[in-house]
């Protein structure tokens, strides 16, 4: 089946009640037929449900669906996107190991790399997002994985997954790609050689700002290792959230079509305004990595970044002038959202660190929603006026 059909028809088996919509399985544990059934399931000799921290029908439906959409063999769900990032790192890294990461990563991921993992003698080396020689040089015999976001948060930088995957394979290290912004509808990193793909389902997959969740997609072999760690460390997704997200994915394709259409139009119009230094959108021909976007993405996504010439204060003034846009710590919603990273999500970075990852004081990140395009533009345009 094609991805649009998989998203809608990828359901678990119906119960004896022959329901059309998948029911909620709000249970913490499951009944065994007898002592032998219990023993064989715990020994993993026989498939079945044991405990909802291990497996749940609603979670399993979501895992099956997203693995198919991403072109992976298997998947695992976590309670949040950051839990998926942490679980992936913790599964494959031990004391003395090293990570190589693009500088352009989410603020909380940066904190893991520079504050948390060094406590366990795990070192991170940052490289410029598209400096492929730097990736190759930074990988040592202690490096276990390379981590990237593409498009990145919030600057929308792009990395050629196929090119970087070839470097990682030649060095024998895993390539982990955060695919949250593109979603599997527009980009499948495994197709281009990535080993593991991470999602925050909190964003476009839910799409309506209701739930938290994370996903890890990979081969069966690698997900078995993730599962072995996650089952006992406990970052499990709730059955209710899995049920909501799975239903949301049924409309992901049509939602992303509207997100992308609106975002491209806003990016084009922003490019015509004075007082704006630059506009970044993957499918805008002026994007420095436009050719990479056209190669590995089917559309540009729902996010637009641009720089106001006035710096920090102009960024704050822009937010204060908005009427339609929500000011909230999220993205990928049906409702348009605006963020000023320098004073919010990346405020704990020094000015030098923000400069290194392409976050200027005047950078604005817009998550373009599904409202009427003219209403979205009217709000953006009036907020840009001095």
KENU-391741 format. One record per atom (N, C-alpha, C): residue in one letter; x, y, z. Coordinates in steps of 0.001 Angstrom, whole numbers, padded with zeros to 6 digits, always signed. Each point is the difference from the previous one (the first is absolute). Layout:
N
AXYZ ...
***
This chain:
386
X+000833-001200+000000 X-000833+001200+000000 X+000864+001245+000000 X-000513+001065-000583 X+000691+001273-000013 X-000172+000708+001335 X+000890+000997+000262 X+000086+000558+001348 X-001307+000598+000494 X-000779+000642-000899 X-001266+000592+000431 X-000960-001066+000505 X+000025-001168-000659 X-000884-001097+000393 X+000502-000683+001259 X+001317-000173+000101 X+000585-000594+001211 X-000381+000806+001230 X+000076+001325-000112 X-000300+000871+001133 X-001434-000177+000489 X-000904-000348-000904 X-001408-000136+000353 X-000376-001443+000322 X+000516-000946-000767 X-000424-001403+000129 X+000964-000871+000810 X+001083+000580+000487 X+000954-000780+000798 X-000482-000168+001427 X-000997-000845+000184 X-000620-000187+001311 X+000274-001403+000542 X-000121-000127+001324 X+000123-001322+000608 X-001268-000811-000277 X+000057-001291+000256 X-001118-000904-000259 X-001212+000382+000850 X-001175-000085-000605 X-001231+000324+000728 X-000256-001019+001115 X-000652+000478+001036 X-000398-000896+001085 X-001264-000757-000398 X-000529-000785+000935 X-001218-000772-000262 X-001216+000891-000234 X+000131+001300+000293 X-001118+000929-000176 X-000053+000633-001390 X+001013-000264-000814 X+000037+000481-001381 X-000140+001521-000114 X+000688+000701+000889 X-000047+001456-000028 X+000690+000539-001253 X-000480+001159-000491 X+000626+000631-001152 X+001203+000839+000437 X-000186+000801+001043 X+001110+000768+000567 X+000683-000841+001071 X+001322+000079+000044 X+000767-000795+000965 X-000332+000456+001428 X-000312-000938+000894 X-000321+000391+001377 X+001254+000328+000803 X-000203+000646+001138 X+001084+000278+000932 X+000228-001204+000890 X+001264-000346+000210 X+000353-001094+000906 X+000682+000593+001232 X-000822+000562+000883 X+000517+000633+001214 X+000143-001044+001102 X+001030-000809-000146 X+000283-001033+000993 X+001502-000003+000277 X+000356-000210+001250 X+001420-000042+000340 X+000597-001382-000220 X-000841-001057+000079 X+000528-001360-000141 X-001008-000888-000724 X+000382-001252-000223 X-000782-000931-000822 X-000046-001368+000682 X-001042-000763-000302 X-000215-001305+000624 X+000680-001092-000823 X+000616-000943+000690 X+000606-001170-000643 X-000938-001197+000132 X+000066-000903-000979 X-000889-001166+000006 X+000341-000961+001126 X+001290-000194+000230 X+000439-000920+001046 X+001472+000289+000309 X+000599-000813+000846 X+001378+000229+000422 X+000983-000103-001174 X-000242-000946-000904 X+000890-000185-001134 X-000089+001181-000967 X-001220+000509-000215 X-000185+001169-000844 X+000756+001196+000585 X-000087+000157+001315 X+000685+001095+000669 X+001518-000138-000142 X+000500-001208+000218 X+001446-000237-000099 X+000509+000264-001407 X-000711-000509-001021 X+000473+000100-001376 X-000022+001440-000506 X-000974+000790+000477 X-000026+001399-000408 X+001136+000794+000653 X+000255-000244+001280 X+001114+000676+000664 X+001338-000405-000611 X+000093-001231-000477 X+001227-000484-000633 X+000111+000452-001458 X-001039+000712-000485 X-000071+000484-001374 X+000040-001130-001017 X-000524-001164+000410 X-000152-001132-000913 X-001331+000078-000737 X-000942+000736+000576 X-001345+000107-000549 X-000417+001471+000000 X-000563+000487-001103 X-000437+001398-000025 X-001223+000215+000885 X-000132+001207+000484 X-001154+000325+000827 X+000253+001267+000788 X-001019+000454+000697 X+000110+001186+000832 X+000287-000428+001435 X+000896+000700+000669 X+000346-000308+001386 X-000385+001154+000918 X+000466+001198-000376 X-000126+001169+000859 X+000095+001212-000913 X-000803+001026+000225 X-000059+001098-000959 X+001252+000869-000039 X+000905-000170+000955 X+001319+000629-000143 X+000821-000741-001057 X-000313-001274-000221 X+000681-000805-001021 X-000691+000126-001356 X-001320-000174+000000 X-000753+000005-001260 X-001474+000220+000295 X-000680+000616-000963 X-001425+000270+000108 X-000570+000022-001408 X-001212-000502-000226 X-000547-000031-001363 X-000041+001357-000686 X-000370+001058+000717 X-000038+001331-000617 X+001392+000479-000390 X+000966-000247+000878 X+001379+000376-000314 X+000514-000814-001178 X-000326-001294-000014 X+000486-000861-001077 X-000549+000419-001354 X-001259+000421-000033 X-000561+000485-001265 X+000786+001199-000514 X+000306+000928+000903 X+000776+001183-000382 X+001382-000398-000507 X+000654-000926+000692 X+001345-000440-000411 X-000030-000636-001384 X-000977-000868-000233 X-000117-000661-001305 X-000189+001026-001114 X-000864+000968+000267 X-000353+001000-001002 X+001202+000874-000357 X+000686+000510+001015 X+001109+000923-000259 X+001197-000729-000602 X+000248-001240+000420 X+001089-000770-000611 X-000228-000153-001502 X-001236-000277-000386 X-000318-000123-001421 X+000165+001331-000728 X-000476+001080+000616 X+000108+001313-000633 X+001451+000425-000180 X+000852-000350+000968 X+001415+000393-000061 X+000851-000972-000818 X-000558-001130-000378 X+000791-000994-000716 X+000945-000756+000908 X-000318-000064+001290 X+000798-000767+000958 X-000621-001351+000282 X+000727-000829+000711 X-000505-001338+000321 X-000760-000023+001320 X+000346+000890+000907 X-000571-000033+001334 X+000073+001385+000621 X-000677+000173+001139 X-000022+001318+000649 X-000238-000168+001496 X+000247+001093+000737 X-000259+000036+001435 X-000543+001375+000354 X-000926+000058+000944 X-000637+001253+000394 X+000437+000410+001401 X+000109+001304+000205 X+000396+000538+001301 X-000984+001101+000421 X+000143+000449+001233 X-000945+000953+000574 X+000126+001404-000581 X+001134+000330-000617 X+000208+001315-000601 X+001078-000108-001065 X+000140+001062-000790 X+001059+000016-001006 X+001377-000037+000624 X+000187+000745+001086 X+001301-000014+000671 X+000293-001349+000639 X-001029-000706+000436 X+000213-001360+000514 X+000502-000914-001118 X-000463+000238-001230 X+000489-000790-001142 X+001465+000307-000280 X+000380+001282+000086 X+001399+000379-000199 X+000871-000629+001090 X-000397+000178+001258 X+000795-000536+001109 X+000093-001526-000075 X-001110-000659-000272 X-000015-001470-000062 X+000932-000507-001095 X-000001+000668-001143 X+000892-000409-001092 X+001457+000146+000404 X+000351+001145+000558 X+001379+000215+000431 X+000396-001016+001078 X-000856-000171+001002 X+000324-000874+001125 X+000098-001465-000412 X-000753-000377-001030 X+000051-001385-000475 X+001343-000338-000630 X+000522+000911-000797 X+001159-000322-000828 X+001320+000580+000499 X-000027+000721+001121 X+001219+000620+000508 X+000361-000526+001373 X+001294-000155+000244 X+000528-000397+001305 X+001101+000985+000393 X+000402-000049+001264 X+001067+000881+000476 X+001240-000144-000886 X+000559+001119-000410 X+001170+000004-000878 X-000331+000139-001469 X-001301-000154-000359 X-000401+000150-001399 X-000126+001471-000373 X-000097+000232-001310 X-000119+001369-000503 X-001149+000125-000990 X-000559+001216-000053 X-001032+000363-000964 X+000568+001098-000893 X-000401-000008-001257 X+000248+001143-000876 X-001369+000537-000396 X-000201+001298+000193 X-001309+000591-000234 X+000111+001285-000813 X-001008+000239-000814 X-000134+001308-000629 X-000212+001053+001078 X+000543+001197-000214 X-000228+001095+000954 X-001463+000412+000054 X-000710-000217-001083 X-001390+000467-000101 X-000944-001040+000591 X-000137+000035+001325 X-000908-000929+000677 X-000890+000766+000968 X-001094-000637+000384 X-000962+000557+000944 X+000683+000297+001334 X-000486+001040+000698 X+000631+000431+001238 X+000116-001082+001057 X-001039-000820+000192 X+000062-001064+001009 X+000970-001102-000398 X+000097-000274-001299 X+000990-000978-000473 X+001404+000523+000276 X+000203+001281-000218 X+001296+000620+000315 X+000351-000189+001470 X-000976+000176+000872 X+000255-000163+001446 X+000389-001447+000328 X-000626-000967-000649 X+000399-001401+000194 X+001459-000201-000403 X+000359+000571-001138 X+001330-000235-000550 X+001109+000690+000791 X-000302+001173+000557 X+001071+000753+000675 X-000059-000080+001524 X-001149-000354+000571 X-000125-000030+001464 X-000207-001395+000571 X-000859-000793-000645 X-000412-001279+000585 X+000978-001123-000324 X+000244-000261-001268 X+000825-001150-000359 X+001469+000136+000396 X+000555+001202+000031 X+001383+000105+000503 X+000160-000495+001448 X-001078+000019+000794 X+000078-000525+001371 X+000329-001486+000013 X-000335-000667-001101 X+000277-001437-000114 X+001169-000269-000948 X+000845+001017-000173 X+001202-000121-000819 X-000347-000348-001449 X-001054+000629-000499 X-000372-000114-001410 X+000185+001378-000629 X+000885+000084-000956 X+000400+001279-000586 X-000746+000267-001305 X-000360+001278-000180 X-000603+000423-001259 X+000929+000953-000731 X+000059-000139-001326 X+000732+000939-000845 X-000971+000625-000988 X-000115+001324+000045 X-000848+000709-000948 X+000758+000314-001275 X-000726-000086-001138 X+000548+000457-001274 X-001054+000842-000700 X+000429+000872-000895 X-000951+000794-000777 X-000902-000932-000795 X-001269+000356-000084 X-001028-000928-000481 X+000299-000611-001364 X+000613+000760-000927 X+000218-000536-001346 X+001471-000136-000378 X+000878-000082+001011 X+001421-000177-000262 X+000314-001501+000062 X-000110-000662-001133 X+000106-001462-000026 X+001420-000476+000296 X+000994+000776-000380 X+001383-000343+000349 X+000202+000063+001507 X-000692+000950+000649 X+000107+000126+001456 X-000622-001201+000697 X-001139-000507-000529 X-000583-001220+000571 X+001002-001141-000079 X+000586-000150-001180 X+000946-001100-000219 X+001205+000126+000926 X+000513+001204+000162 X+001174+000223+000859 X-000330-000197+001477 X-001238+000358+000386 X-000375-000067+001415 X-000254-001421+000486 X-000318-000906-000907 X-000277-001387+000387 X+001311-000709+000353 X+000061-000532+001211 X+001179-000743+000461 X-000392-001447+000258 X+000965-000794+000482 X-000320-001396+000300 X-000899-000129+001235 X-000216+001131+000719 X-000909-000008+001155 X-001410+000463-000359 X-000170+000540-001212 X-001305+000509-000413 X-000951-001160-000276 X-001187+000084+000598 X-001004-001046-000212 X-001156+000471-000868 X-000290+001305+000014 X-001096+000477-000839 X+000190+001459-000395 X-000616+000338-001122 X-000081+001373-000488 X-001463+000403+000057 X-000257+001199+000520 X-001381+000454+000216 X-000244+001313-000747 X-001106+000047-000730 X-000349+001223-000737 X-001508+000239+000047 X-000365+001261-000223 X-001374+000388-000312 X+000017+000564-001414 X-000950-000406-000819 X-000135+000613-001320 X-001443-000103-000455 X-000684+001142-000198 X+000414+001370+000296 X+000237+000203+001495 X+000890+000936+000323 X+000388+000206+001389 X-000937+000985+000697 X+000064-000027+001323 X-000804+000881+000833 X+000906+001047+000652 X-000211+001288-000205 X-001104+000651-000728 X+000409+000577-001355 X+001273-000157-000393 X+000517+000733-001160 X-000347-000645-001340 X-000585-001222+000035 X-000382-000709-001226 X+001181-000257-000923 X+001151-000340+000614 X+001148-000448-000781 X-000255-001415-000490 X+000595-000357-001129 X-000200-001325-000593 X+001325-000734-000139 X-000066-001312+000178 X+001180-000857-000135 X-000317-001092-001019 X+000916-000277-000882 X-000150-001069-000991 X+000155-001339+000720 X-001121-000649+000258 X+000015-001249+000779 X+000793-001082-000712 X-000196-000129-001288 X+000693-001044-000765 X+001512+000174+000075 X+000459+001220-000129 X+001445+000266+000030 X+000576-000293+001385 X-000696+000432+001039 X+000492-000238+001355 X-000096-001475+000367 X-001051-000671-000458 X-000154-001435+000283 X+001156-000809-000589 X+000460+000396-001173 X+001131-000702-000623 X+001257+000153+000854 X+000208+001192+000563 X+001151+000217+000887 X-000121-000863+001243 X-001193-000015+000595 X-000211-000786+001230 X+000217-001486-000241 X-000494-000504-001121 X+000160-001420-000293 X+001468-000357-000223 X+000737+000907-000650 X+001423-000268-000235 X+000783-000017+001312 X-000507+000710+001005 X+000658+000067+001313 X-000579-000997+001000 X-001094-000670-000381 X-000601-000997+000888 X-000744+000595+001179 X-000607+001186-000177 X-000772+000618+001081 X-001453+000164-000441 X-000897+000133+000982 X-001420+000144-000277 X-000332+001453-000334 X-000911+000197-000948 X-000513+001325-000308 X-001432+000091+000524 X-000217+000963+000909 X-001314+000230+000604 X-000534+001331-000519 X-001225-000007-000539 X-000589+001199-000596 X-001300+000346+000717 X-000086+001235+000488 X-001253+000525+000524 X-000817+000485-001191 X-001125-000669-000253 X-000827+000271-001181 X-001305+000703+000376 X+000010+000640+001162 X-001219+000588+000558 X-000626+001049-000913 X+000821+000884-000568 X-000544+001106-000789 X-000562-000468-001339 X+000630-000988-000614 X-000431-000444-001324 X-001149-000998+000075 X-000024-000812+001050 X-000943-001118+000161 X+000272-001053-001077 X-000440-001246+000210 X+000230-001025-001032 X-000789+000243-001278 X-000935+000928+000047 X-000747+000330-001213 X+000909+000666-001030 X+000945+000809+000468 X+000841+000778-000922 X+001442-000469-000091 X+000450-000829+000949 X+001406-000419-000003 X+000124-001321+000740 X+000724-000936-000610 X+000258-001299+000631 X+001519-000202+000072 X+000630+000415+001111 X+001462-000081+000112 X+000566-001400-000183 X-000742-001037+000378 X+000497-001375-000173 X+000224-000299-001483 X-000854+000528-000834 X+000144-000159-001458 X+001334+000547-000484 X+000522+001038+000681 X+001243+000652-000397 X+001206-000508+000794 X-000211-001037+000827 X+001137-000638+000660 X+000099+000173+001496 X-000925+000742+000616 X+000037+000163+001454 X-000276-001328+000696 X+000560-000161+001197 X-000199-001231+000767 X-001198+000087+000947 X-000164+001151+000629 X-001120+000202+000912 X-000644+001355-000283 X-001316+000065+000149 X-000753+001231-000195 X-000772+000298+001278 X+000030+001259+000417 X-000668+000433+001232 X-001096+001007-000349 X-001116-000092+000738 X-001089+000964-000145 X-000475+000483+001351 X-000382+001263+000055 X-000861+000493+001064 X-001402-000005-000581 X-000835-000941+000444 X-001379-000058-000504 X-000835+001154+000539 X+000560+000715+000980 X-000660+001173+000574 X-000279+001048-001064 X+000792-000003-001050 X-000075+001037-001023 X-001012-000379-001088 X+000427-000120-001238 X-000932-000183-001115 X-000784-001302+000068 X+000583-001047+000575 X-000709-001274+000010 X-001306+000091+000789 X+000057+000584+001185 X-001250+000291+000706 X-000695+001136-000731 X+000715+001106-000179 X-000479+001071-000851 X-001015+000940+000605 X-000421-000251+001250 X-001008+000859+000603 X+000337+000359+001442 X+001279-000179+000371 X+000460+000458+001290 X-000648-000686+001191 X-000274-001316-000105 X-000733-000687+001065 X+000844-000963+000816 X+001025-000577-000614 X+000714-001093+000660 X+001508+000200-000077 X+000714-000732+000858 X+001445-000137-000093 X+000323-001407-000479 X+001084-000137-000746 X+000408-001329-000431 X+001257+000032-000837 X+000683-001129-000075 X+001196-000140-000823 X+000031-001352-000661 X+000722-000104-001107 X+000129-001257-000730 X+001424-000198-000477 X+000424-001256-000027 X+001301-000393-000537 X-000278-001090-001027 X+000513+000162-001216 X-000233-000960-001083 X+001343-000490-000520 X+000096-001307-000249 X+001265-000556-000488 X-000216-001432-000482 X+001104-000740-000070 X-000063-001426-000315 X-000483-000771+001227 X-000425-001232-000192 X-000421-000835+001131 X+001148-000195+000979 X+001195-000185-000529 X+001174-000241+000848 X+000269+001182+000932 X-000024+001208-000536 X+000297+001167+000831 X-001148+000331+000944 X-001230-000196-000444 X-001136+000282+000887 X-000055-001006+001150 X+000469-001215-000216 X+000073-000964+001111 X+000914+000532+001107 X+001061+000685-000390 X+000909+000588+001001 X-000669+001177+000705 X-000722+000815-000766 X-000753+001111+000598 X-001029-000544+000979 X-000707-001024-000419 X-001036-000606+000834 X+000581-000540+001306 X+001152-000643-000083 X+000628-000572+001202 X+000311+001084+001024 X+000410+001177-000479 X+000272+001107+000921 X-001294+000646+000489 X-000922+000280-000923 X-001193+000787+000330 X-000983-000763+000880 X-000097-001296-000167 X-000933-000776+000818 X+000306+000153+001488 X+001279+000100+000327 X+000379+000027+001411 X+000250+001406+000522 X+000305+000947-000901 X+000178+001383+000447 X-001325+000755+000031 X-001002-000472-000761 X-001374+000437+000192 X-000521+001238-000692 X+000600+000500-001095 X-000568+001203-000642 X-001167-000344-000937 X-000994-000731+000511 X-001056-000559-000856 X-001034+001048-000408 X-000494-000127-001219 X-001124+000817-000456 X-001291-000564+000571 X-000907+000873+000391 X-001272-000459+000539 X-000892-000530-001123 X-000842-001012+000279 X-000921-000502-001027 X-000910+001088-000549 X-000453+000901+000869 X-000887+001070-000473 X+000701+000889-001014 X+001230+000422+000303 X+000737+000845-000940 X+000256-000734-001311 X+000334-001284+000081 X+000228-000782-001218 X-001263-000062-000851 X-001135-000161+000642 X-001279-000056-000708 X-000293+001326-000701 X+000212+001115+000714 X-000227+001330-000584 X+000929+000227-001186 X+001285-000315+000172 X+000986+000262-001050 X-000262-000876-001224 X-000358-001251+000232 X-000286-000892-001121 X-001183+000506-000817 X-001025+000492+000686 X-001143+000580-000718 X+000427+001273-000744 X+000857+000791+000626 X+000460+001241-000632 X+000778-000273-001278 X+000771-001076-000002 X+000815-000321-001176 X-000880-000306-001217 X-001252-000385+000245 X-000912-000245-001118 X-000180+001249-000859 X+000139+001172+000593 X-000150+001255-000744 X+001333+000714-000223 X+001113-000651+000324 X+001303+000659-000087 X+000308+000456-001418 X-000286-000819-000989 X+000326+000346-001382 X-000759+001241-000454 X-001299+000041+000253 X-000776+001157-000463 X+000334+001245+000821 X+000302-000171+001283 X+000408+001152+000812 X+001330+000567-000482 X+000953-000884-000267 X+001311+000475-000431 X-000082+000688-001365 X-000886-000442-000847 X-000178+000660-001296 X-000399+001459+000205 X-000922+000253+000939 X-000446+001371+000275 X+001079+000790+000746 X+000658-000643+000990 X+001105+000673+000703 X+001048+000490-001002 X+000392-000893-000902 X+001069+000321-000956 X-000426+001096-000974 X-001231-000076-000485 X-000506+001003-000937 X-000015+001377+000658 X-000530+000064+001215 X-000050+001277+000715 X+001396+000534+000314 X+000887-000897+000467 X+001350+000423+000403 X+000790+000538-001184 X-000086-000663-001137 X+000721+000474-001188 X-000486+001387-000411 X-001299+000216+000053 X-000546+001303-000380 X+000442+001098+000963 X-000002-000303+001301 X+000454+000981+000992 X+001483+000313-000207 X+000800-001031-000273 X+001431+000204-000237 X+000227+000906-001211 X-000751-000224-001067 X+000139+000827-001203 X-000356+001461+000298 X-001079+000195+000737 X-000441+001370+000278 X+000962+000710+000959 X+000512-000721+000991 X+000971+000595+000921 X+001239+000475-000752 X+000372-000726-001031 X+001206+000321-000762 X-000099+001343-000716 X-001215+000523-000128 X-000189+001272-000704 X+000012+001201+000943 X+000025-000237+001324 X-000112+001095+000957 X+001361+000619+000324 X+000001+001286+000251 X+001204+000660+000486 X+000107-000220+001507 X+001197+000167+000542 X+000195-000201+001427 X+000225-001449+000382 X+000041-000877-000993 X+000259-001428+000231 X+001296-000367-000706 X+000953-000534+000770 X+001331-000284-000546 X+000000-001230-000902 X-000707-001025+000413 X-000081-001222-000795 X-001221-000819+000405 X-000414-000882-000881 X-001111-000933+000253 X+000484-001384-000366 X-000271-000982+000863 X+000383-001387-000287 X-001226-000899-000023 X-000128-000702-001103 X-001030-001036-000151 X+000564-001013-000985 X-000004-001304+000328 X+000699-000986-000832 X-000353+000025-001480 X-001266+000279-000340 X-000394+000001-001413 X-000040+001400-000599 X+000620+000958+000681 X+000212+001322-000571 X+001319-000053-000771 X+000011+000406-001240 X+001192-000168-000841 X+001210+000748+000545 X-000221+000983+000868 X+001109+000743+000589 X+000662-000728+001164 X-000602-001093+000477 X+000603-000753+001103 X+001360-000539-000450 X+001038+000143+000832 X+001350-000457-000399 X+000053-001477-000376 X-000901-000811+000568 X+000007-001439-000275 X-001266-000431-000731 X-000476+000861-000866 X-001223-000269-000759 X+000093-001312-000779 X+001145-000268-000616 X+000150-001220-000805 X-000068-001256+000866 X+000541+000084+001226 X-000100-001135+000931 X-001453-000227+000381 X-000721+001091+000260 X-001417-000105+000356 X-000780-000681-001116 X+000235+000414-001236 X-000722-000581-001137 X+000363-001470-000202 X+001217-000362+000393 X+000454-001381-000161 X-000662-000933+001008 X-000001+000383+001284 X-000397-000972+001034 X-001343+000288+000665 X-000634+001120-000348 X-001308+000341+000548 X-001012+000140-001130 X-001233-000397+000271 X-001045+000146-001018 X-000709+001337+000097 X+000161+000701+001115 X-000554+001348+000193 X+000810+000673+001097 X-000232+001310+000200 X+000885+000781+000858 X-000327+000040+001470 X-001169-000512+000414 X-000360+000000+001410 X-000811+001213+000413 X-000329+000062+001281 X-000881+001036+000499 X+000676+001110+000765 X+001332+000064-000036 X+000724+000998+000778 X+000729+000988-000907 X-000002+001251+000433 X+000721+001067-000691 X+000832+000743+001036 X+001265+000243-000308 X+000855+000819+000867 X+000430+001240-000755 X+000078+001130+000721 X+000488+001227-000627 X+000649+000877+001062 X+000814+000943-000477 X+000716+000890+000912 X-000473+001431-000165 X-000423+000582+001124 X-000334+001419+000031 X+001287+000799+000198 X+000152+001056-000763 X+001244+000765+000033 X+000247+000675+001340 X-001033+000219+000796 X+000158+000736+001249 X+000536-000765+001173 X+000263-001306-000153 X+000599-000779+001078 X-000979-000419+001082 X+000519-000134+001230 X-000745-000564+001123 X-001295+000751+000277 X+000077+001298+000063 X-001180+000793+000341 X-001056-000067-001098 X+000428-000019-001255 X-000971-000098-001096 X-000696-001359+000006 X+000733-001046+000414 X-000617-001321+000120 X-001098-000011+001043 X+000258+000605+001151 X-001002+000076+001058 X-001199+000852-000434 X+000270+001104-000651 X-001077+000869-000470 X-000893-000727-001008 X+000632-000797-000880 X-000772-000773-000981 X-000988-000918+000712 X+000470-000740+000995 X-000887-000909+000736 X-001139+000762+000673 X+000322+001141+000590 X-001013+000768+000729 X-001072+000583-000911 X+000331+000166-001275 X-000971+000571-000940 X-000933-001055-000603 X+000352-001260+000118 X-000810-001046-000616 X-001362-000117+000680 X-001021-000254-000793 X-001356-000187+000519 X-000521-001408-000234 X+000193-000503-001216 X-000491-001334-000353 X+000923-001093+000519 X+001305+000184-000159 X+000976-001021+000368 X-000011-000248+001510 X+000187-001260+000371 X+000159-000355+001405 X+001466+000145+000394 X+000253+000443+001209 X+001346+000013+000569 X+000050-001158+000985 X+000550-001107-000426 X-000018-001203+000831 X+001217-000852-000316 X+000383-000837+000950 X+001214-000829-000136 X-000309-001282-000759 X-000397+000136-001237 X-000292-001168-000820 X+000073+000407-001462 X-000212-000948-000879 X-000093+000260-001437 X-000752-001154-000628 X-000292+000127-001294 X-000673-001088-000706 X-001472-000118+000329 X-000632+001092+000371 X-001397+000024+000402 X-000871+000468-001154 X-001297-000296+000065 X-000936+000560-000968 X-000006+001520+000089 X+000313+000529+001192 X+000031+001440+000231 X+001423+000527-000190 X+000119+001140-000656 X+001319+000587-000249 X+000635+000452+001307 X+001315-000203+000102 X+000764+000260+001222 X+001262+000772-000357 X+000355+000948+000838 X+001231+000769-000207 X+000909-000127+001212 X+001305-000058-000259 X+000998-000122+001063 X+001192+000897-000312 X+000581+000570+001041 X+001234+000785-000119 X+001081-000786+000743 X+000744-000881-000699 X+000926-000928+000669 X+001033+000656+000904 X+000522+001158-000374 X+001074+000631+000782 X-000447+000358+001409 X-001285+000290+000188 X-000483+000359+001332 X-000808-001105+000661 X-000141-001160-000681 X-000818-001091+000565 X+000746-001328-000048 X-000223-000787-001052 X+000505-001372-000058 X+001516-000101+000076 X+000719+001012-000503 X+001464-000033-000018 X+000611+001130+000833 X-000792+000518+000944 X+000470+001138+000799 X+001130-000364+000952 X+000104-001297+000352 X+001054-000410+000929 X+001352-000169-000689 X+000018+000061-001319 X+001263-000014-000728 X+000595+001404+000030 X+001315+000068+000022 X+000661+001296-000078 X-000212+000575-001395 X+000164+001330-000173 X-000107+000585-001344 X+000939-000669-000999 X+001186-000382+000480 X+000970-000667-000884 X-000522-001373-000433 X-000577-000737+000948 X-000539-001321-000325 X-001171+000111-000964 X-000861+000999+000221 X-001129+000185-000916 X+000502+000345-001402 X+001024+000821-000071 X+000572+000362-001298 X+000534-001231-000718 X+000629-000908+000753 X+000581-001211-000588 X-001058-000884-000642 X-001214-000001+000561 X-001057-000862-000549 X-000974+000791-000873 X+000367+001221-000357 X-000801+000770-000941 X-001226+000669+000577 X-000003+000235+001328 X-001139+000652+000634 X+000376+001438+000321 X-000470+000896-000817 X+000281+001419+000220 X-001029+000584+000959 X+000285+001192+000513 X-000914+000637+000951 X-001348+000330-000628 X-000022+000207-001315 X-001248+000356-000665 X-000711-001164-000657 X+000467-001236+000247 X-000611-001172-000636 X-001403-000259+000549 X-000947-000187-000889 X-001363-000380+000341 X-000303-001339-000674 X-000584-000931+000760 X-000446-001278-000576 X-001523-000013-000008 X-000561-000170-001179 X-001450-000097-000142 X-000395-001438-000324 X-000923-000534+000768 X-000636-001272-000333 X-001331+000358-000645 X-000082-000186-001300 X-001161+000466-000752 X-001124-001028+000091 X-001145+000456+000470 X-001132-000888+000242 X-000904-000181-001210 X-001226-000403+000288 X-000952-000338-001056 X-001071+001072-000192 X+000184+001170+000619 X-000975+001066-000179 X+000024+000496-001452 X-000935+000861-000313 X-000009+000607-001328 X+001302+000772-000207 X+000612-000171-001160 X+001309+000585-000267 X-000020+001516+000126 X-001103+000643-000395 X-000048+001457+000066 X-000060+000493+001450 X-000664-000745+000864 X-000034+000367+001415 X+001385-000155+000630 X+000697-001075-000374 X+001369-000199+000491 X+000891+001155-000449 X-000084+000320-001291 X+000868+001047-000542 X-000316+001372+000596 X-001286+000298+000167 X-000362+001296+000580 X+000673+000194+001355 X+000046-001076+000812 X+000594+000112+001329 X+001515+000148-000082 X+000638-000790-000858 X+001451+000095-000160 X+000390+001376-000532 X-000727+000466-000998 X+000340+001261-000643 X-000110+001164+000970 X-001094+000064+000755 X-000146+001133+000921 X+001016-000045+001128 X+000400-001224+000422 X+000998-000115+001070 X+001395+000398-000474 X+000226-000087-001321 X+001318+000385-000541 X+000143+001501-000192 X-001108+000709+000079 X+000064+001436-000251 X+000552+000738+001229 X+000986+000841-000232 X+000617+000754+001104 X-000954+001008+000604 
***
